[in-house]
Amino acid sequence: MGSAASNHHQMSAAAEGRVSSEAGITKKLTEKSSKQIDKQLQKEKLENMNIFKILLLGKILHLNGFTEKDKCCYRQSILRNIVDSMATMLRVCETYRIVHEYVIQEKVNIFMKFYEEIDSDSENAEIVISHEMAEIIQQIWQSGGVQLVYERRFSYQLLDNAKFFMNSLGRITSPNYSPTIQDILQCRFQTSGIHEINFIYKKVDFKMIDVGGQRSERRKWIHCFDDVSMVLFVVAMSEFDQADPEDEKRGRLCFNSIQPFSYNDEQCKIV
């Protein structure tokens, strides 16, 4: 009996030892795995310190220049800006009951017929401004009535680039025209959705995100704020007294409506 009890006690002790040993090994493996995870997280944190995700509101970007395909797309947007701006000013002339000289009115009629034909075509249809049409637009632009409504542009929605492009009509409508960097920066076209550009500057990786500025797009911004280092608001100082093109009863303010989405107080905000 004594011998059997002793053997049982020894077997129990050995089993407990094995369990204890296995538990110790499991604990060490768990600790090792935890340390490896912590090490990996720390490594990723250090790497992310050199990656700045920037949320850009309003697009005015270029990286490594523009391809010929890009320039071709901008060329169409520039021509669209020109005809849209002229049509806008002529409609305002009607609103203000401005009477043009007979010769100018004839040219206005020719242009508006040309514009209506463009508008009736598909949005993707190619716009072509002939030398003759360019001269007509130039003469209308220089007329007293159009210059008067241009001076009152703060009271209605007119592209800021109107004067720049109107004064460059001869160059822009030439057969071999290729948009310059300044032309592209002046060009206005509506962005939609979310676009991302990555580039390296002084050994730092930048992730620049461009989001659509329309009111309908703003609810899509929220997920863009994850891990964002900086929120960059690009605004036109010349528009401080202008109405919102999407709601003329409101001013062109965006910061108040965007601020509630930024749940991280540590994010840098630049206007």
HELIX and SHEET records of a PDB file:
HELIX    1   1 GLY A    2  ASN A   48  1                                  47    
HELIX    2   2 GLU A   68  THR A   95  1                                  28    
HELIX    3   3 TYR A  102  SER A  120  1                                  19    
HELIX    4   4 HIS A  131  TRP A  141  1                                  11    
HELIX    5   5 GLY A  144  GLU A  151  1                                   8    
HELIX    6   6 ARG A  153  SER A  155  5                                   3    
HELIX    7   7 ALA A  162  MET A  166  1                                   5    
HELIX    8   8 LEU A  169  ILE A  172  1                                   4    
HELIX    9   9 ILE A  181  GLN A  186  1                                   6    
HELIX   10  10 ARG A  215  LYS A  220  5                                   6    
HELIX   11  11 ILE A  222  PHE A  225  5                                   4    
HELIX   12  12 MET A  237  GLU A  239  5                                   3    
HELIX   13  13 PHE A  255  ILE A  258  1                                   4    
HELIX   14  14 GLN A  259  PHE A  261  5                                   3    
SHEET    1   A 5 ILE A 194  TYR A 201  0                                        
SHEET    2   A 5 VAL A 204  VAL A 211 -1                                        
SHEET    3   A 5 ILE A  51  LEU A  57  1                                        
SHEET    4   A 5 MET A 230  PHE A 233  1                                        
SHEET    5   A 5 CYS A 268  ILE A 270  1                                        
SHEET    1   B 2 ALA A 243  ASP A 244  0                                        
SHEET    2   B 2 ASP A 247  GLY A 251 -1                                        
END                                                                             
